[in-house]
Structure formats: C-alpha cells, structure tokens
C-alpha cells in the first residue's frame, strides 16, 4: 500500500487507487504525511484542520480524527505506516516505497549523486517526476496547507523540471526540451528561467525569428502584468541571438543545489557565498527627500584629512516592512557611477532570522573586494543588521578600495552612530500621496485613475505601509479583472489574512510581524503584546497597564520597543503603534485566548 500526496491525496495498491473524500481526517492525514517521520505538534495540526478560528473542542476532535484514520488504515490493509501519539503531537512513519513524496526526494538525491553522468541524471530525474499525479492536494480543503505547504512542494517540482531542461539543452536534445518548455512557460508565465530555456531551445533548433518573437512576448508580459523588465540573463540571451552567436551544446548546468552568488569585478567572476550585487527595485516610488539626501552624501568628495577616518556610514532604520531595503537598493543603483569598485549587498541575517557571524561576513566581504584597486570606492549595503557589533569590525581600515556603507536595520543603532558617526534616516509609513503614486506605478494609470477613491481607500486599508502595498499590488496584478472598488470590500473583510501571497507564503504581513516579534527578548515581546492590546491609540509610560513595573522601568521598556522599530515617536510626546501592527497584536491575542480555552 502506498500513499500518494503529489496530487490528490490517495491510497494506491498496485493499479488500484482510492482517492480520499474531502474531510477533516483527510486534512489531518495530509498534514502528517507532509512531515512524515517527524513529530507534528497538535497545535499545528489543529490549525491545519480548522484554520485560525478553532473550536473549543479542537483538541478532542483531533483525537477523534486520529482514531478514524487508524480505522481507515485497518480497512485498507495499511500495515507499514502507522500514526504514533508522542509528547506534544503525532508522528506518521513512512518510507520512500510507501509515500510518493519521500520516493520523489530520494530520487532527487540520487540524481545529484549522478551529476557526472548527464544521461543517468536525466533518466533519474524524469523517473522522479512521474510520481506527480495532478493538482496538489486537490481534495484537501485546508487553507493553512495550501498557503504554507503546497507552494513549497510546487517549487521542488519546478526546480526538477528546470534541471531536466538544463540537461536536455546541455546534451544537445533541444527538440525534446521544447516539448517540456512549451507547457512550462504557459503554465508558469512569470517563471523567467523557463522562458530563457525555451528561447535558447528555439534558437538552437534554427528558429531565430520565433526565438526573438518569444522574447518580445515575454518582455510584454513582464512589463504589462508585473511592471518589471526581463532579467539580465534574458536580455543577454536576446543580444546573443541578435549577434548570431553560436550558443553551442556546452555542458549541462550544475546540479540542483544552488550556486553561490557571484560578483563581477573588471571581467573576473568571483564566487562569493552570501554576498552579491545590489538589485534594482521595480516601481520604486516615494522617499524623495531621503533618496536625495543619501545620494548627496554618498557621492560627495572626501573632506580634507579624511584619509584615516571611519568609512562614510548612512543608517536607514524603521519598522519591519517599512521599505528600508528598497530605499537602500534604490540609492545604491543611483550612485553606481561613484563606486567603480562595485556595490555589494551583504545580508546580515540568515533566512531563519538568526544573525550571521561577524567573522563569516568579514571574510566574504574581503573576498569580494579583493580585486578592487586602492583609491577606488566600493559601496557596501549591510542589510538587516541586528546590532552594532555586527557592523563595527567591517568599518576598520583595510587594504583595497575605499568603502562607504549603507546599513539597514530595524534597530536604532544609536551606539554605532555614537562611536563611528554617520547619518540616520528613520523611515515611517508612506504619505497618502506616496501610497497613491506606488499604486499608479505598480498597477498602471488606467486602472488606478478609473477608480481613484477606491485606490485611496485600498492604501488606507494597508495603513500606507510599503510592504502591505507591495503585497496588495502583486495580488491585484494577478487578478486583472478585479475592480478596485470590489477589492476594497474584499480586503476590508480581513486585511491581515488577505495581505499574503498564496504562492510565496513567506511574503505576508502577519508572517513579517511574527518574525519581528520572534527576534525580541521574550520579556519585550510580552510587553509589546500587552501594550498593543490596550485601548489607547497613543500612550505614555503612565498609561500602560498596572503590573508593568515602575514608571521608569516601563519607560525603559517602551524605549527599547521604539528602538526596535515597533513603536513610533515617544518622549517628549506620546508613543503610538502602527494600525496594522496593532491589528496583528489584537488578532494574536484573540487566537491565544481561544487556544487556552478548556475543552
């Protein structure tokens, strides 16, 4: 007996397949199989089955669902797979031969080991892809799983299809690659790598005019639907076709694990893990005063006697999602001519939010700047700095090019400015005009100016918060038939739930705020939740609920929260919390109350 999860959830015994009917036990089984051989917490399983609005009886009902699944296993003769109750949750045991997801991943691992034999790797990958049997979890009605798990699984398949096409092109089997790529580009029109492969395959099969027509079609789609230009790789491919270059068969691309970021210095390609060129920002709007000030400071000539001074430092701080990185990237693009030794983006935190070690970052930056000449200037963008100690060692004098530094951080980093000097730009939410300008740039004048009042209402529902506006415009671009007036009603029903991207669940307002709170000391996090759940829109230390400590102690906590970008203003005036953050806190508090109700 084999479980199939790479499609509708089903049980298969040889040629016989039973597709499970939509039900809560079906959701529970899917959640367990997605994390086979790992403990899945009861809390997560309850959210998967009932969503965020769980009934008071969810814990007991979950146990009933487990019993129903065990009866189902007995009915269908499932013996190798079992559901175990363990402290804190449940675990289902499975093996590659009894669960298609594990079988797929096992085949992918084998293909990586065969990277020296392209034909064998190709065969193994194609065999792995045969395990996919249609729309993922089509019979599993769980918003949580479709938001958090389905996009991740779909990405695993897309990477494998990409690799198959890379191998086919590397082996010179372009006609065979075309069969895969015609379908892939139409199903995933925003996936630029597939378009790049299709255009290359067309050109190498002697269809130059068709390849160029496909490039123009893709460029039009990206500009009209997403407001961005084709990637540099696509643009370079177009130029190679126009010049009639021989792309040749070449060698297959590297196997599935991603290659490190690279930076090009005077024609030399230098692998630099974690450090890469600064990307441009599509549809950048607003922040005109900050942009002008940063450009002026970064491009100004060195003052007399400045040789031994600390590198010029500009700090951009503010709340999570306020647009710090976008501003830094935009400015780095505008000052590119002033930094001939390069502009480097240096992530200072890992994907899980943990700060990167200073020694690791310093080694990568040193390697990236090694080819720069003394007297030239390089710009470092240190993105998402956690504390001043991460930055100080990177500001020490060193051989090679002179550097200027742009730091983005949720923290105020007053200690860094006190010891090393620099300029500070503290960002707040957009003005109404800036929000409207962003909607115009992202959605197009025709759509926005047809319903200007609705556009302004949407911006207000987003609290004029840049990240919320970006997520909203991305959702509206994928639904061109949705009028802005209807979008107001749709978003207004539950702004926090709607401000998320279903195919990229990490891009959500609630996720962003949760990760920000997760970085705080637990005491500060609890204090923030307590303050945000209060009734006042503005408040001082004397207004915070009793039990928070003495007035000076409370004042110190509020100052720390303001320094972390979670409170605005402060002494000598009152503090306040951004409306979206406050809504998130109150929503979190309601969920906590429901989850602590007795069954």
Secondary structure, 3 states (H helix, E strand, C coil): CEEECCCCCEEEECCEEEECCCCHHHHHHHHHHHCCCCCEEHHHHHHHHHCCCCCCCHHHHHHHHHHHHHHHHHHCCCCCCCEEEECCEEEECCCCCCEHHHHHHHHHHHHHHCCCCHHHHHHHHHHHHCCCCCCCCCCCCCHHHHHHCHHHHHHHHHHHHHHHHHHHHHCCCHHHHHHHHHHHHHHCCCCHHHHHHHHHHHHHCCCHHHHHHHHHHHHHHHHHHHCCCCCHHHHHHHHHHHCCCCCCCCCCCCCCCCCCCEEEECCEEEECCCEEECCCCCCCCCCHHHHHHHHHHHHCCCCCCCCCCCCEEEEEECCCCCCHHHHHHHHHHHCHHHCCCCEEEEECECCCCCECCHHHHHHHHHHHHCCCCCCCEEEEEEECCCCCHHHHHHHCCCCCCEEEEEEEECCCCHHHHHHHCCEEEECCCCCHHHHHHHHHHHHCHHHHHHCHHHHHHHHHHCCCCHHHHHHHHHHHHCCCCCCHHHHHHHHHHCHHHHCEECCEEEEEHHHHHHHHHHHCCHHHHHHHHHHHCCCCCEECHHHCCCCCCCHHHHHHHHHHHHHCCCCEECCCCCEECCHHHHHHHHHHHHHHHHHCCCC
